[in-house]
Amino acid sequence: MITTKKRGGLANVVAGDSNICLCGATDESLLIRGYSIEDLAQSATFEEVVFLLLAGRLPKRGELFEGSYEVDELFLKVPQNASPMDFLRTAVSLAGTLWADEPNPALRLITSLPTILLSWMKQKKLPLKRGSIAKNFLELLHEKEATAKQIRALDISLILYSEHEFNASTFVVRTIASTMSDYYSAICGGIGALAGPLHGGANERAYDLIHQFKSADEAEKKILEMLSQKIRIMGFGHRVYTTKDPRSDIIKNIAQSLASAASDSYLFEVANRIEEVMWHEKMLFPNLDFYSALVYHWLDIPKSLFTPLFVLSRLSGWSAHFIEQQSNNKLIRPLSNYTGPKHQPWIPLEER
Amino acid sequence: MITTKKRGGLANVVAGDSNICLCGATDESLLIRGYSIEDLAQSATFEEVVFLLLAGRLPKRGELFEGSYEVDELFLKVPQNASPMDFLRTAVSLAGTLWADEPNPALRLITSLPTILLSWMKQKKLPLKRGSIAKNFLELLHEKEATAKQIRALDISLILYSEHEFNASTFVVRTIASTMSDYYSAICGGIGALAGPLHGGANERAYDLIHQFKSADEAEKKILEMLSQKIRIMGFGHRVYTTKDPRSDIIKNIAQSLASAASDSYLFEVANRIEEVMWHEKMLFPNLDFYSALVYHWLDIPKSLFTPLFVLSRLSGWSAHFIEQQSNNKLIRPLSNYTGPKHQPWIPLEER
C-alpha cells in the first residue's frame, strides 16, 4: 500500500467543486456523471458519452447530433511541417475566428475536428461521413472500410480518454474559462497542455518503449536495467490513483483481442511482462496510456496521431468543464511563494 | 482595513515558489526580480525590464537585442473579421509552426509580435523599425512620428503591465509549461486567459465607463446609481492587493500629464471623481487598468488594442514564468471536490 502523500504542483489540493467526474482515490474507480467507466465502456457509444458530458444526462432516442459541417479551406493552409498537435491548436484558434456565430461550438468542434485534422494531413477537403466519430476517423484515415471490431475498439478508447477530472489540461481549460474568456481560447489552452510529454505525450512514449523489445524476456532484462539507471518508464503510475487505473484493464482487454489478428502479437506479451516487472519492482501499475499505445498500433494509427486522438476525445470533457466553470464562476488566481531578492537598488546602465 | 480572507478560485492558496515577482499583500508593493515598480517606471526602459525578466538581471551595455525579424505572409491570412485578441492567439500558434528552429522564441515573440499584429491589421508587411518597442508600435500604428513624451508614456505602461505573479494567465502559462509542453502552446494559453473580461478585458471596460460621462458631477451621480443597482464597476479592486494597487499612482500621473494637451481633458476629472466615489462608498481603489484606459485613449490607441497591448507587455512575464517552471518542474494537477451523483445504473437507449 502506497500511502506517501504526494506534494507540490497542487497535488492533493482541492481547486474547486465539480459534478462531472469522480476520480476515486480511495476505491480506484472512475465515474462520469455518476456512471462507472466500466458501464460506459461496455454499453455506451462515444457519442452518448459526449452528450452525457455536455448535457449532464444520457440522450433519448433522436437527440444525438447527426448533421455535418464543411471543412473550411483556411485550415489546409497551416504549414504541412507542423506537428499534428500544433495543427490542432492552430485549427481551434482559427475556428474561433471562423465560427464566431456558432451557437454550439463544443458540438461543432467535437464532431468536425477529426475530419479537419485528416483533411489537413491529406491536403484535401474530406467529407464528414455519416456514422460514428470512430468509424469516420478510421475510414477517412485509411481510405477503406473499417471492421466493426476496429470501430468499436477506437470508440471505447475515445470513451476512456473523454474525461478525467482536474488533470493539467482540464485545469487549464477551467482557469481560462474563469476569466470569462471564450470557448476556443480555453480549448487552445487545453490542447497546449496535452501536448506536453508529461501529459498527453505519454502514449507515444509508451509505444516507443514496448516497440523496442523483440520478446518478453528481453523486455524484462532491459526494463530492470533502465530502472537501475533511474530512467523513467512512461505509461505507469498516476497522480491520483495509487494502486490501479480502472481504465487500464478495459483497454488491456481490447489490446489482447486485437493482438490475436496481428502479425506482431508478441508485443502484447512484451507489454504484459513490462507490467509485471513494474509492479514487482516499483509497485507501479499501467495507466490508460500504456495499453492504448498497442491498441492504436493495431488499428494502424500512426504514432503522430496518438496524442491528437487524445485531444479529439478529451474535447468532450474539456467542454463540460468549460460550461460548468462559467455557470458558477470564480476567477482562478492563486498566489506564489516569493523566493527572490528584496529591495534591489536601481543601478543606471552606465554603472553596471 | 479590509481583512476578510478571500476564498474560492485558489484565492490565498500558494501554488508554488517563484523568484520573479513579489506582489506584496501586506505593504501593497510590487517588486520585479527585487526591483521596485516605482524604480523601474522611473528609470528603466521596457527593453531593460524584458531582459531583467528573461535573464534574471539587468543588462549591461551592448546586451540589449537590436535585430529585427521579417513578418511571414501567413500571418496576414488570418481572417480580417477576427478580434485582435483572436488574431494574437492564432498568430502565436502559427509562429509555433513557422519558427520551429528558433533558439530564443521568447525574445523573437516579444520583439516581433507588435509588428506582426499591426501588419495583419493594415494587411501589409510592415518593417520592424529600429528603436524601442513603444516607439515602433506608436509609429507603425499612426504612420507618423511620435513625440518623446508619447513614447515614454507607452513605454512605462508596458513596464507596468509586464509581470504580476500568479495571475490567471500566468498561472495558465505555468500549468501548460508543467506538462513540459512547448513555449508557443503556453503563450497561446496565456493569451486566451487574458482575453477574458475578468482579466485583460478590464481596461476596455474601464474606458467605456469613463467615456460615458460628460462631467465629474454626472459621473458621481451615475456611479452612485450603479452601485445601488449592484452593477460591477470595472477597473477597481484586486485579488491580491487590499488597499491600493502600487501601479495605479504611476499610471495616474501619466494620464494627468497627457490630459493637459487633450481636448477632452475633462475625462481625467471624471476618472478622478469615480475613484473618489469608489473609495468613499466601497473602499475600493483603482487598479492598473483604470487610468491605463485614459493613457491609451490619449495616445490615440483604439480600444480594440487595449488588451492586445497588455499581451505585448505580459509576454515578458509569461516567458519568465515558462522558463522558471520548466527549470524545476512539477506537474500542476489539483483535485476537484465531487458534488455529482454516485453509481448511476446504466439504462439502454430504448428504455430512456
Interface residues (C-beta under 8 A of the other chain):
Chain A: G8 G9 L10 A11 N12 V13 V14 A15 G16 D17 S18 N19 I20 C21 L22 C23 A25 L31 R33 G34 Y35 S36 D39 L40 Q42 S43 A44 E48 L58 P59 K60 R61 L74 K77 V78 P79 N81 A82 D86 F87 R89 T90 S93 L94 G96 T97 L98 A100 E165 F166 N167 A168 S169 F171 V172 T175 I176 S178 T179 M180 S181 D182 Y184 S185 A186 C188 G189 I191 G192 A193 L194 A195 G196 P197 L198 H199 G200 G201 R239 V240 N329 K330 L331 I332 R333 P334 L335 S336 N337 Y338 T339 G340 P341 K342 H343 Q344 P345 W346 I347 P348 L349 E350 R352
Chain B: G8 G9 L10 A11 N12 V13 V14 A15 G16 D17 S18 N19 I20 C21 L22 C23 A25 L31 R33 G34 Y35 S36 D39 L40 Q42 S43 A44 E48 L58 P59 K60 R61 L74 K77 V78 P79 N81 A82 D86 F87 R89 T90 S93 L94 G96 T97 L98 A100 E165 F166 N167 A168 S169 F171 V172 T175 I176 S178 T179 M180 S181 D182 Y184 S185 A186 C188 G189 I191 G192 A193 L194 A195 G196 P197 L198 H199 G200 G201 R239 V240 N329 K330 L331 I332 R333 P334 L335 S336 N337 Y338 T339 G340 P341 K342 H343 Q344 P345 W346 I347 P348 L349 E350 R352
